[in-house]
Each structure stands twice: as C-alpha cells, then as structure tokens.
C-alpha cells in the first residue's frame, strides 16, 4: 500500500502521469491497513465496505469492524488464517 499524501482529501492523486486514484474522505480509510484509495474499498451494502487490499469488512460511519481480512497464499486462495492486527 502506498502512503497517503498529507494534502490528499477528496482529490485526485497522480503518480508519474501513469495512474490516478480518488482518495476517500478522511476517517473512511480501512481501519486495519489504512488503505485510502477509493477503487480498492468496495461497498457491499449501505453500511459495509470491504477492503480489497487486506479483506477487512467494516462500517466507515461507526468504525466498527465486522470481519478481519484473510491471509492470501501465493496461489490466491484463503489459507484459513486471519491476519494479525
């Protein structure tokens, strides 16, 4: 995961002219891995968001974590162990 620049509120962030990421509002980042890129935080329903970086499911309004992410093996399958947090 890349570090969130200090001036990145809800603005487009540019890498060397190759990509653009929309930042989520402050406080809506993943509570486990602090992912801030909107395209990696997927709304499951009206209250739950799943972080594609670590697999955590949480409510950004309350900060409540519903499920911790799963460790992925090199092949991409779950190995059945929860990530350390």
LINWOGI-V690001 format. One record per helix or strand of 3 or more residues. SS is the DSSP state (h for helix, s for strand). FROM is the first residue (numbers start at 1). TO is the last residue. Records with the same first field share a line. If there is no record, write none. Layout:
SS: FROM-TO + FROM-TO
//
This chain:
s: 12-14 + 20-23 + 41-43 + 49-51 + 65-67 + 70-72 + 78-82
h: 38-40
//
